[in-house]
Amino acid sequence: MERLFPVYRGLQRPLTYKGFKGRFIYWGVGILLLSLVIGALSMALINMYVGAVIMLTLILGGFFYIGIQQKKGLHNKTRSIGIYLQTNHLSKINLYGKTKRI
């Protein structure tokens, strides 16, 4: 009699947390920490309200940027438009082995 075990089939899927996938989770944590540091510095140096506005602007702008980048996919691929022709350099290979005869 065979024994059946439940198989977890989500092993190849990227890690997901609150709508962020894969590497964008780290981007979100980085944006939060960076905006908190910049906000705290601006609160200490300029004004408390100006620092709070700067901090909220950085957080919202950063998450908006992550959302745009996440729509492109987990792996950034350059999408070139047009037709590119590769030149042939094989004819130059034979020139190196030849010597001129007098």
Buried (B, 14 or more C-beta within 10 A) or exposed (E): EEEEEEEEEEEEEEEEEEEBBBBBBEBBEEBBEEBEEBBEEBBEEEEEEEBEEBBEEBBEEBBEEBEEBBEEEEEEEEEEEEEEEEEEEEEEEEEEEEEEEE
